[in-house]
Amino acid sequence: MSHRGRIIDNSIRVYKICSICIFALLLITITSTPAVATGEIVRIGIEEYAPIAYVDDNGFVKGFNVDIIEYIAREEGWEIEYVPSTWSECIDNLESGEINLIITMIYTEERDEKYDYASEPFITDWAQLFIRSNTGIHSITDLEGTIISGITDDQTTTWFKEHAERYELEYELIETNSVSSSLEPIDDGTATAVILSRISGNALSKEHGIEGAPIESLPIEIYAATLEGNDQEILVTIGKHLEVMKEEEDSFYYTTYDKWFPTPTANAIPNSIIIIIASITTLTVIFIAVNLILRRTIQKRADEINQAEEKYSVLVEESNDGIIIVQNYLIVFANLKFAEMLGYEKDRLIKTLLNNCINNALKNEVITRYEQLIQGRSETEQQYETNFFSHNGENIPVEINSSLIHYRGNRAVMYIMRDITKRKQQEQDLLNSRQSAEVANHSKNTFLASMSHDLRTPLNAIIGYSDLLLTESVGDLNEKQIKYTNNILISGRLLLNIINDILNISKIEAGKMQLRPSENDIQEILKEVNELVKTKVQISKNELIFNIENGIEKIYADRIKIISILQNLVDNAIKHSPKNEKIFINITTKDKNLQICVKNKGKGITQEMQKEIFTPFVQVEKFISKEYRGTGLGLAIVKHYVHLHNGKIWIESVLGEETSFIFTIPQHYFANNMEPERSDNG
């Protein structure tokens, strides 16, 4: 070979080597360069799809898919910029190039023509109908005529429209632009159901009082997607990361999944699929086993028929109820109990006309009901009472249940009868007792009316003259005379209070206590209470303090009864307060009610006392000591008066420290519902 030939040969060799090196360098550069340059911004559209992707109340973007995409971004060195918007706006932004990516795209064939998807989905979900709790909806036909909300252009709403169309369902659809706005008609009671993804619905069910109905789509997969032909490197990278993470059990994917879905729901099999699989499995097992079962069943059925006949005979013949079958107006079957009820031999009843066994006055009713059943036009209750004749002509009251049956190939009526002689006697005894009670009650009322007049009149005279003597307007009294006269006055007032309490509790128990509501000045009410208890307060050396919340000027109530409530509670507080203590009457408003609290220092009231203290004739001193006197009716009357005003009363007590009696009166109830009179018997 010439020198020139060797030079050309060497040049070709050098060229080949250089070409190989350049190609290898390019290959290394391509494979080592990230899909998106480090630091480059990837703009992602975020719709409201909790807990997959959403913006929380503090403005932070969160969700399962968000955590996964941020993990991939950290691995690849991307910078993420989120663009929160509605689903429709996400689509518009993707198509206009304002964002690179949507991470909550549900795959459909129609969308596949416009968008490119990552090779692996983030998660699997499905559309489902969520209903307000306790609505009784179990199938799609139960939704007829209801109002349903859903997200415009969302795949869940599209699925439901197609599903409802197949069932020709008539309903009203409220279309919204987000999950939260689709839940508003549920919260305000406008809509009965809302269409959501199962994951979103389960996440929001407790907050909005909804539950999943057995109306759901087949599984749907949620992907990262771009506009067709755009940002392919991003999709490839996301798909590879998801594939790798899903293969490793302890990967970031599964720890994130456990964080967002403690009870896995997203990959669960839908109920519809479970039902299909279970049905196929059941049918297969039945098909395999049918030949073996069939042979055994034939023999078993023969045995069961024999056993059933024996059981039937035992049940019917040993029944505690009389049973007969009537066909063509004749008794064609009767059990032993029916024969015993009427005092006949069983065989003698067969072929007897039904109306021969019935009280003459009731024959028409029983025969008419029989004919209605036989002719299939019964519109009346077939459970009723009537009287049968016994063998010796006595009336036997019975309760009948009748029903149409087929007996020996023809229509018949079966009667099941229970002897209610004892019950009727008890009802008569009860009626007699009630009449006796009414007579006794009338006597009591007559006595109380007499006592009201015959006792109050002299008592008022005693109280009046005692009070007059103490004023010394008819002459001076010495110290003993003042003491004795004062004792007469106190005892007279105490006796008058006892009489008034007995009369009031009698009216309450008879339901004759009337309410006469009116508008009252709160200050005037308190002044009157203060005057009524002033003497007792002075004797006990206590101090009565009124605290009224600003703005409270009026009270709508029965003036006399409110004053009685307060007087009784203050009297009670005085009895059980040490001397030289303060008794508080605090008046406030709470939840549109007037709340009044009478509070005093003292021994307190145990839980055992509190359970009994409002019971008539029960006294606190039963639990404490004998130093206090009273009828035990005051607090019972207080409770009835409070309830008559549609209020509530309760006790708050700290043993050894203090006790508060608190009651409420609806502040404007009677102002808005004024009636001339209202009584506790309606």
C-alpha positions in Angstrom: 0.0 0.0 0.0 1.3 3.5 -0.9 1.9 6.2 1.6 -1.1 8.2 0.3 -3.3 5.2 0.7 -2.3 4.8 4.3 -3.1 8.4 5.0 -6.6 8.1 3.6 -7.1 4.9 5.5 -6.0 6.5 8.7 -8.3 9.5 8.1 -11.3 7.2 7.6 -10.4 5.5 10.9 -10.1 8.8 12.8 -13.4 10.0 11.3 -15.2 6.8 12.4 -13.7 7.1 16.0 -14.7 10.8 16.2 -18.2 10.0 15.0 -18.6 7.2 17.6 -17.4 9.6 20.4 -19.7 12.4 19.3 -22.7 10.0 19.2 -21.8 8.6 22.7 -21.5 12.1 24.1 -24.9 13.1 22.7 -26.4 9.9 24.2 -24.9 10.6 27.6 -26.1 14.2 27.4 -29.7 13.2 26.5 -30.0 10.6 29.2 -28.5 12.7 31.9 -30.6 15.8 31.2 -33.9 16.1 33.3 -37.2 16.2 31.5 -37.7 19.7 32.6 -34.6 21.8 33.3 -33.7 22.3 36.9 -35.5 25.3 38.3 -38.0 25.6 35.5 -41.5 26.2 36.6 -44.3 23.6 36.1 -47.7 25.2 36.3 -50.4 22.9 37.6 -54.2 23.6 37.6 -55.9 22.7 40.9 -59.6 22.1 41.1 -61.5 21.4 44.3 -61.3 17.6 44.6 -60.7 16.9 48.3 -58.8 14.9 49.5 -57.1 14.3 46.1 -56.2 17.9 45.4 -57.7 21.1 46.9 -56.9 24.5 48.6 -57.5 24.5 52.4 -59.1 27.3 54.4 -55.6 28.8 54.9 -54.9 29.0 51.2 -52.5 26.0 51.1 -52.7 23.4 48.3 -53.0 19.9 49.7 -54.1 16.4 48.8 -52.9 13.0 48.0 -52.0 13.8 44.3 -50.4 17.1 45.5 -48.0 15.2 47.9 -47.1 12.8 45.1 -46.4 15.4 42.5 -44.4 17.5 44.9 -42.3 14.4 45.8 -41.6 13.9 42.0 -40.8 17.6 41.6 -38.2 17.4 44.4 -36.6 14.4 42.8 -36.5 16.1 39.4 -35.6 19.6 40.6 -38.8 21.1 39.3 -40.4 24.2 40.7 -44.2 23.9 41.1 -46.6 26.8 40.6 -50.3 26.0 41.4 -53.2 27.7 39.7 -56.4 27.1 41.7 -59.6 27.3 39.7 -62.8 25.5 38.9 -62.8 22.4 36.7 -64.0 24.3 33.7 -61.3 26.9 34.2 -58.6 24.2 34.6 -59.6 22.9 31.1 -59.6 26.4 29.6 -56.2 27.2 31.1 -54.7 23.9 29.9 -55.9 24.5 26.3 -54.7 28.1 26.3 -51.3 27.1 27.6 -51.6 29.0 30.9 -50.8 25.7 32.7 -48.7 22.7 31.8 -50.6 20.0 33.7 -53.8 18.8 35.4 -53.3 16.2 38.1 -57.0 15.2 38.5 -57.9 14.2 35.0 -60.3 11.2 34.8 -59.7 9.1 31.7 -62.3 8.8 29.0 -62.1 7.9 25.4 -63.4 11.3 24.4 -60.8 13.1 26.4 -58.1 10.8 25.1 -58.5 12.5 21.7 -57.6 15.9 23.1 -55.2 15.2 26.0 -52.2 13.0 26.7 -52.0 11.0 29.9 -49.2 9.7 32.1 -48.6 5.9 31.7 -49.7 5.2 35.3 -52.7 6.7 37.2 -52.3 8.4 40.6 -55.3 6.5 42.1 -58.5 4.7 41.2 -61.9 6.2 42.2 -65.5 6.0 41.0 -68.5 8.2 40.8 -71.1 7.8 43.5 -74.4 9.3 44.6 -74.3 10.7 48.2 -77.6 11.3 50.0 -78.6 13.2 53.1 -78.7 10.8 56.1 -82.0 9.0 56.9 -83.7 9.9 53.6 -84.6 6.2 52.9 -83.1 6.1 49.4 -82.0 2.6 48.5 -82.1 2.6 44.7 -82.1 4.9 41.7 -85.9 4.6 41.4 -86.3 6.2 44.9 -84.8 9.4 43.3 -87.9 10.1 41.2 -88.9 13.7 41.5 -86.0 14.7 43.8 -83.4 17.5 43.4 -79.8 16.5 42.9 -76.7 18.7 42.7 -73.5 18.0 40.7 -70.5 19.7 39.1 -70.8 21.1 35.6 -68.8 19.2 32.9 -67.4 16.9 35.6 -67.2 13.2 34.7 -69.2 12.2 37.8 -72.1 14.4 36.7 -71.8 13.1 33.1 -72.0 9.5 34.4 -75.1 10.1 36.5 -76.9 11.9 33.6 -76.4 8.8 31.4 -77.3 6.4 34.2 -80.5 8.3 35.0 -81.5 8.4 31.3 -81.3 4.6 31.1 -83.9 4.5 33.9 -86.0 7.3 32.4 -85.6 9.1 35.8 -87.4 12.4 36.3 -85.4 14.7 38.5 -84.0 18.3 38.8 -80.3 18.8 38.5 -78.5 21.8 40.1 -75.2 22.2 38.3 -72.4 24.0 40.2 -68.7 24.8 39.5 -67.1 23.1 42.5 -67.4 20.4 45.2 -68.2 22.9 47.9 -70.8 24.7 45.9 -72.4 21.4 45.0 -72.8 20.6 48.7 -74.5 23.9 49.5 -78.0 22.7 48.3 -77.4 19.6 50.6 -76.6 21.8 53.6 -79.6 24.2 53.2 -82.0 21.2 52.5 -82.7 22.1 48.9 -81.2 19.0 47.4 -81.7 15.4 48.5 -78.5 14.0 46.9 -75.2 15.1 45.4 -73.0 13.5 42.8 -69.4 13.2 43.9 -66.4 11.0 43.6 -66.4 8.3 46.2 -63.2 9.5 47.8 -64.5 13.1 48.1 -67.9 12.0 49.4 -66.4 9.8 52.1 -64.0 12.6 53.1 -66.8 15.1 53.4 -69.7 12.8 54.7 -69.4 13.6 58.4 -69.1 17.3 57.9 -72.1 17.6 55.7 -74.3 14.8 57.0 -74.3 12.6 53.9 -73.8 8.9 53.2 -73.0 6.9 50.2 -76.0 5.3 48.4 -75.6 2.0 46.5 -75.7 4.0 43.2 -72.2 4.1 41.7 -70.2 3.9 38.5 -67.5 1.4 37.4 -64.0 2.3 38.6 -62.4 5.4 37.1 -58.7 6.3 37.0 -57.2 9.7 37.9 -54.2 10.7 35.9 -51.8 13.6 35.3 -52.6 15.0 31.8 -51.4 17.6 29.3 -52.7 19.0 26.1 -52.1 16.5 23.3 -48.5 16.8 22.1 -47.4 19.2 24.9 -45.0 18.5 27.8 -44.4 14.9 27.0 -41.3 14.7 29.1 -43.3 15.7 32.2 -45.8 12.9 31.6 -43.1 10.3 31.0 -41.3 11.3 34.2 -44.5 11.2 36.3 -45.5 7.8 34.8 -42.0 6.3 35.6 -42.0 7.6 39.1 -45.5 6.2 39.8 -44.6 2.8 38.4 -41.5 2.6 40.6 -43.2 3.8 43.7 -46.2 1.4 43.3 -43.8 -1.6 43.1 -42.2 -0.9 46.5 -44.5 -1.6 49.5 -42.7 0.9 51.8 -42.4 3.7 49.1 -43.4 7.3 49.6 -46.6 6.5 47.5 -48.0 4.0 50.1 -47.0 6.1 53.2 -48.8 9.0 51.6 -51.8 6.8 50.8 -52.0 5.7 54.4 -51.9 9.3 55.5 -54.8 10.5 53.4 -56.8 7.3 53.4 -56.4 5.6 56.8 -59.3 3.2 55.9 -58.6 2.4 52.2 -61.4 3.3 50.0 -59.9 4.4 46.7 -58.9 0.9 45.5 -61.8 -0.9 47.1 -64.1 -2.9 44.7 -67.4 -1.1 44.1 -70.5 -2.7 45.6 -71.9 -3.3 42.1 -68.8 -5.4 41.1 -68.9 -7.3 44.4 -72.6 -8.1 43.8 -71.8 -9.3 40.2 -68.8 -11.5 41.4 -70.8 -12.9 44.4 -73.8 -13.7 42.1 -71.5 -15.5 39.5 -69.8 -17.4 42.3 -73.1 -18.4 43.9 -74.6 -19.5 40.6 -71.5 -21.6 39.9 -71.7 -23.3 43.3 -75.4 -23.9 42.9 -74.9 -25.3 39.4 -72.2 -27.7 40.6 -74.1 -28.8 43.6 -77.6 -29.0 42.1 -77.5 -32.7 41.1 -76.4 -33.8 44.6 -78.9 -31.5 46.3 -81.8 -32.4 44.1 -81.9 -36.1 45.2 -81.6 -35.2 48.9 -84.2 -32.4 48.5 -86.9 -34.8 47.1 -86.6 -37.1 50.1 -86.2 -34.1 52.5 -89.4 -32.5 51.1 -91.3 -35.7 51.6 -90.2 -35.8 55.2 -90.9 -32.2 55.7 -94.5 -32.6 54.4 -95.1 -35.3 56.9 -93.6 -33.3 59.7 -95.5 -30.2 58.7 -98.8 -32.0 58.8 -97.9 -33.3 62.3 -96.8 -29.8 63.5 -99.9 -28.2 61.9 -102.1 -30.7 63.7 -100.4 -30.0 67.0 -100.3 -26.2 66.6 -103.9 -25.9 65.6 -105.4 -28.4 68.1 -103.3 -27.2 71.0 -103.6 -23.5 70.3 -104.9 -21.2 73.1 -107.1 -19.5 70.5 -110.2 -20.9 68.9 -109.8 -21.6 65.1 -112.5 -22.4 62.6 -112.7 -22.5 58.8 -115.9 -21.4 57.1 -116.9 -22.4 53.6 -120.3 -21.6 52.0 -121.4 -20.2 55.4 -120.8 -23.6 57.0 -118.1 -24.4 59.6 -116.0 -27.1 57.9 -113.2 -27.2 60.5 -113.0 -26.4 64.2 -110.2 -27.0 66.7 -110.6 -28.2 70.3 -110.2 -24.7 71.8 -113.2 -23.4 69.9 -115.3 -26.4 70.8 -114.4 -25.8 74.5 -115.2 -22.1 74.3 -118.8 -22.8 73.1 -119.2 -26.0 75.2 -119.8 -28.3 72.2 -118.3 -31.6 71.1 -115.9 -30.8 68.2 -117.7 -33.1 65.7 -121.1 -31.5 66.4 -119.8 -28.1 65.1 -118.9 -29.4 61.7 -121.5 -28.4 59.0 -123.1 -25.9 61.4 -124.1 -22.5 60.0 -121.8 -19.8 61.2 -124.6 -17.4 62.1 -126.1 -20.0 64.4 -123.1 -19.5 66.7 -123.3 -15.6 66.8 -125.3 -13.2 68.9 -128.4 -12.1 67.0 -127.6 -8.4 67.2 -124.1 -9.0 65.6 -124.9 -11.6 62.9 -125.2 -9.1 60.1 -121.8 -7.6 60.7 -120.0 -10.9 60.8 -121.7 -12.3 57.7 -121.2 -9.1 55.8 -117.4 -9.2 56.5 -117.4 -12.9 55.5 -119.0 -12.1 52.2 -116.6 -9.2 51.5 -113.6 -11.5 52.1 -114.9 -14.3 49.9 -115.7 -11.8 47.1 -112.3 -10.1 47.4 -113.8 -6.6 48.1 -113.0 -6.2 51.8 -112.3 -2.6 52.6 -112.7 -2.9 56.4 -110.4 -4.0 59.2 -110.6 -7.8 59.6 -109.7 -7.7 63.2 -112.8 -6.9 65.3 -114.8 -7.9 68.4 -118.1 -9.8 68.5 -120.1 -12.2 70.7 -120.6 -15.9 70.2 -123.3 -18.1 71.8 -122.2 -20.9 74.1 -124.0 -24.2 74.4 -126.0 -22.9 77.4 -126.9 -19.6 75.7 -124.3 -17.3 77.4 -122.6 -14.6 75.4 -118.9 -15.1 75.0 -117.0 -11.9 73.9 -114.3 -12.8 71.4 -111.6 -10.9 69.4 -111.6 -12.1 65.8 -108.8 -12.1 63.2 -110.2 -13.3 59.8 -108.4 -14.0 56.6 -109.1 -15.4 53.1 -107.6 -18.9 52.5 -107.9 -21.8 50.0 -109.2 -24.9 51.7 -109.6 -28.1 49.7 -109.4 -26.2 46.4 -112.0 -23.5 47.2 -112.1 -20.1 48.9 -112.8 -20.1 52.6 -112.4 -17.8 55.5 -110.3 -18.8 58.5 -111.2 -17.2 61.9 -108.8 -17.1 64.8 -110.7 -16.2 68.0 -109.5 -15.3 71.5 -111.9 -15.3 74.5 -111.7 -11.8 75.9 -114.2 -12.3 78.8 -111.6 -11.5 81.4 -110.4 -8.4 79.5 -114.0 -7.1 79.1 -114.5 -7.6 82.9 -111.3 -5.7 83.6 -112.4 -2.9 81.3 -115.7 -2.7 83.1 -113.9 -2.7 86.5 -111.6 0.1 85.2 -114.7 2.1 84.0 -116.3 1.6 87.5 -113.0 2.7 89.1 -112.9 5.8 86.9 -116.4 6.7 87.7 -115.7 6.3 91.4 -112.6 8.4 91.0 -114.6 11.1 89.3 -117.1 11.1 92.1 -114.2 11.3 94.7 -112.6 14.1 92.7 -115.8 16.0 92.6 -116.1 15.6 96.4 -112.5 16.8 96.8 -113.2 19.8 94.6 -116.3 20.6 96.6 -114.3 20.3 99.8 -111.5 22.5 98.5 -113.9 25.1 97.4 -115.5 25.0 100.9 -112.1 25.2 102.5 -111.1 28.0 100.3 -114.0 30.1 101.6 -114.5 28.8 105.1 -110.8 28.8 106.1 -109.6 31.8 104.2 -112.3 34.2 105.5 -111.5 33.8 109.2 -107.7 33.5 108.5 -107.8 36.8 106.6 -109.6 38.4 109.6 -106.9 37.0 112.0 -104.1 38.2 109.8 -105.7 41.6 109.3 -106.5 42.3 112.9 -103.0 41.0 114.0 -101.4 43.4 111.6 -103.6 46.2 112.8 -102.7 45.5 116.5 -99.0 45.6 115.6 -99.4 49.1 114.2 -100.6 50.1 117.7 -103.2 52.3 116.1 -105.8 50.9 118.5 -103.6 51.2 121.5 -100.2 50.6 122.8 -98.9 47.0 123.3 -96.3 45.8 125.8 -93.4 43.6 124.7 -95.1 40.3 125.4 -98.2 41.4 123.6 -96.2 42.5 120.6 -94.4 39.1 120.6 -97.6 37.1 120.9 -99.4 39.2 118.3 -96.5 38.8 115.9 -96.5 35.0 116.4 -100.3 35.0 115.6 -99.6 37.0 112.4 -96.7 34.8 111.3 -98.7 31.6 112.0 -101.8 32.9 110.3 -99.8 33.8 107.2 -98.1 30.4 107.2 -101.4 28.6 107.5 -102.8 30.8 104.6 -99.8 29.9 102.5 -100.4 26.2 103.2 -104.0 26.5 102.2 -103.1 28.4 99.0 -100.4 25.8 98.2 -102.9 22.9 98.6 -105.5 24.7 96.4 -102.9 25.5 93.8 -101.5 22.0 93.6 -105.0 20.6 93.3 -105.7 22.9 90.4 -102.5 21.8 88.7 -103.2 18.1 89.2 -106.7 18.6 87.8 -105.3 20.5 84.8 -107.4 23.5 85.6 -104.6 26.0 86.3 -104.9 28.8 83.7 -102.3 31.1 82.4 -103.0 34.7 81.7 -100.0 36.1 79.9 -99.4 39.9 79.7 -96.5 42.4 79.1 -95.0 43.3 82.5 -92.3 45.7 83.6 -89.5 43.6 85.1 -88.7 46.3 87.7 -92.3 46.4 88.9 -92.3 42.6 89.2 -89.1 42.7 91.3 -90.4 45.5 93.5 -93.5 43.5 94.3 -91.4 40.4 95.1 -89.2 42.5 97.4 -92.2 43.8 99.3 -93.6 40.2 99.8 -90.3 38.8 101.2 -89.1 42.0 102.9 -90.1 41.0 106.4 -88.5 37.5 106.1 -85.3 39.0 104.7 -85.1 41.4 107.7 -85.8 38.7 110.2 -83.1 36.4 108.7 -80.7 39.4 108.5 -80.0 38.6 104.9 -79.7 41.0 102.0 -81.6 40.6 98.7 -79.6 41.8 95.6 -81.0 42.1 92.1 -78.7 42.0 89.0 -80.4 42.7 85.7 -78.7 42.5 82.3 -78.7 45.7 80.3 -81.6 45.9 77.9 -84.0 43.7 79.8 -87.1 45.8 80.6 -90.1 43.6 79.9 -91.2 40.1 80.5 -94.2 38.4 78.7 -95.7 36.1 81.3 -98.5 35.6 83.8 -97.7 38.3 86.4 -99.2 36.5 89.4 -97.4 33.2 88.6 -94.0 34.8 87.9 -94.2 36.6 91.2 -95.2 33.4 92.9 -92.3 31.6 91.3 -89.8 34.2 92.5 -91.4 34.5 96.0 -91.2 30.7 96.5 -87.6 30.5 95.4 -86.5 33.5 97.5 -88.4 32.0 100.5 -86.6 28.7 99.9 -83.2 30.6 99.7 -84.0 32.5 103.0 -84.8 29.2 104.8 -81.5 27.6 103.8 -79.1 30.6 104.0 -77.0 31.4 107.1 -77.7 34.8 108.6 -76.0 37.9 107.3 -75.6 36.5 103.8 -76.6 37.8 100.4 -79.3 36.3 98.2 -78.9 37.1 94.5 -81.6 37.3 91.8 -79.7 37.4 88.5 -81.7 38.1 85.3 -80.1 37.5 81.9 -81.0 36.4 78.4 -79.8 33.2 76.8 -80.8 31.5 73.6 -83.8 33.9 73.2 -85.0 33.0 76.7 -85.2 35.1 79.8 -83.0 33.2 82.4 -83.6 33.9 86.1 -81.2 32.6 88.8 -81.9 32.7 92.6 -78.6 32.0 94.3 -77.8 31.6 98.0 -75.0 30.5 100.3 -75.7 27.3 102.3 -75.2 23.6 102.8 -76.0 22.8 99.2 -78.3 20.1 97.7 -77.1 16.6 97.0 -77.9 14.8 93.7 -80.3 12.5 95.7 -82.2 15.6 96.9 -82.3 17.1 93.4 -84.1 14.1 92.0 -87.0 14.5 94.5 -87.1 18.1 95.4 -89.7 19.1 92.9 -92.1 16.3 93.9 -95.2 17.4 95.8 -95.0 17.0 99.6 -91.2 16.3 99.5 -89.2 18.7 101.7 -85.4 19.3 101.7 -85.5 19.1 105.5 -86.3 15.4 105.1 -82.7 15.1 104.2 -81.2 17.8 106.5 -83.0 18.7 109.8 -86.4 19.5 111.3 -85.6 23.2 111.9 -87.4 24.4 108.7 -91.2 24.2 108.2 -93.3 23.9 105.1 -95.7 21.8 103.1 -93.3 20.6 100.5 -95.5 22.1 97.8 -93.8 25.3 97.0 -91.1 24.0 94.6 -93.6 21.6 93.0 -95.8 24.6 92.2 -92.8 26.5 90.9 -92.0 23.7 88.5 -95.5 23.5 87.2 -95.7 27.3 86.7 -92.4 27.3 84.8 -93.5 24.5 82.6 -96.9 26.2 82.0 -94.8 29.1 80.5 -93.0 26.6 78.2 -89.9 27.1 80.3 -87.4 24.8 82.1 -86.1 24.8 85.7 -83.0 23.1 87.1 -80.6 23.2 90.1 -76.9 23.8 90.3 -75.4 23.2 93.7 -72.0 22.9 95.4 -72.2 21.0 98.7 -71.2 23.1 101.6 -71.0 26.3 99.5 -74.0 27.4 97.5 -77.2 26.5 95.6 -78.7 28.1 92.5 -82.3 27.5 91.2 -82.4 28.5 87.6 -85.4 28.8 85.3 -86.1 30.1 81.8 -89.1 31.8 80.2 -89.2 32.2 76.4 -88.7 36.0 76.3 -91.0 36.8 73.3 -93.0 33.6 73.1 -96.2 35.0 74.6 -95.7 38.4 72.8 -95.8 36.5 69.5 -98.4 33.9 70.5 -100.8 35.8 72.8 -103.9 34.0 73.7 -106.6 35.0 76.2 -106.0 32.0 78.5 -103.8 28.9 78.5 -104.1 25.9 80.8 -101.9 23.0 81.4 -104.5 20.5 80.1 -104.3 22.1 76.6 
